[in-house]
Amino acid sequence: MPKLFKREFGEGEPLIILHGLMGSSDNWVTLGKQYAEKFHVIIPDQRNHGQSFHSDEFDYNQMSDDLLELIDEMGIRKAHLLGHSMGGKVVMQFALENPQKVNRLLVADMVPKSYRVDYETIFKALNAVDLNALASRSEAENIVSKYIEEFGVRQFLLKNLTRIDDGYRWKANLEVIQRDIQKMGDWQNSNKTFKGETLFLMGSKSGYYKEGDESIMETFFPNSQLQFIEAGHWLHAEKPDQFFEASKAFLL
């Protein structure tokens, strides 16, 4: 199996950070360098994202296995794990399956339950960009802006656009991600538990948390705590300082 592309910073106890859907390791570089003052930070691009390999197989079992392979290849005995959104689902599944390899677990704006994933507008926006005729990044932004009003969301998505010799291409494997998008909302119920220390760090303005979700969290992660940051789903990008302080306090 091909290896995941990864960025590394700092020395100390390993801290592995997994990005969310349509994201990449690039989204976490600034925070990663801050964590690197205390940790050996490893930020991979997950399959079908960033600079990692494209694959027709795309689900949480595959991504959890990718993480296990990365940890074993690097000779890591035990690591702190931090995952946002889709990455949060991956680190939760990994911790349930490989508790002996996980130190502390930090899940950013995700709950261990199934969701309906609504990316229809995002895919319409990206598919409206004709890569064969595209002349510039600004042209792509103009097209995407007709579908997506939020500047920050557009910038996040357009980080997937990269220049190649004869034009542009998407880093993310849009075809497979679109095909399997509802799998990204799945959660496989399990009778396993992860008894290590766990923090669910949620955006108070995000719709991913619903009142009563604590009981679901505690079912799988009995030694968990819940904290909120006044932000939406991309809480680490909206309030990076608050996210860093809350996460650092938990991890140290």
C-alpha positions, 0 to 999 in steps of 0.5 A: 500500500502507498504511504501517506504524505505527512508533515513533521514538526518538533520533538517529544511525545508523538501527537498525530493530527488528522484533518477533516473532509476536503482538508489536508495537513496544510490546514494544521501547519500553524497549530502544528508548529505551536504544538511542536514546542512540546510534542513530535507533531505528525500531520498526514494527508489522509487517502484521497486528500492533499498529497496522499494517494488516491484510492477507490477504497474510501471508508473509516475502516481503510483510514483507520488501517492507514493510521495504524500502518503509519504508526507502525512504520514510524515505530511509535509505541503510543501517540496522542491523537487529535482529529477534526470532523472526518478525522475525528471519526477516524481517531475514534475508531482507531482508539476503539480498535487499538487502545494500547497505541493511544495516549490521549484522544482529542476529538474536534467537533464530532460525536460517535454517531451517524450523520447525514452529510450534506455536501451537495452545494460544495460539489456543485461549486467545485464541479462547476469549475472547468479545469480544462478551461481554467485560466487562474485561481481567481477565476475559480474563486469567482465561479465557486462564489456563485454557490458559496457565500462564506469567504473562509469556506471558499478559501478552505475548498480552493486550497484543493486546487493546484497548478500542474504543467498544463493547467490545474487539478484538484488534490482531493479525489472528488469522484470517489469522495462524491460517490462515497460521501454518505459513508463519511456520516457513518458510525459503526456501533461497537461494543468496544470502549476506549478507557483512556482520557478523551476530550470532545472539543465542540463548536457551540455554533456548530450543528454536530452536537445535540443535547444529550450526546454526552451519553453517546460519548460516554458509551464508547469513551467512558473517561471523556469530558466535553468542552465548547468553544464559541465557534462553528464547525471549523473551530480550530480555524475560527478561534485558533488561540482558544482551540490551542489553549484548550487542547494544550491544557488537555494534552499536557 
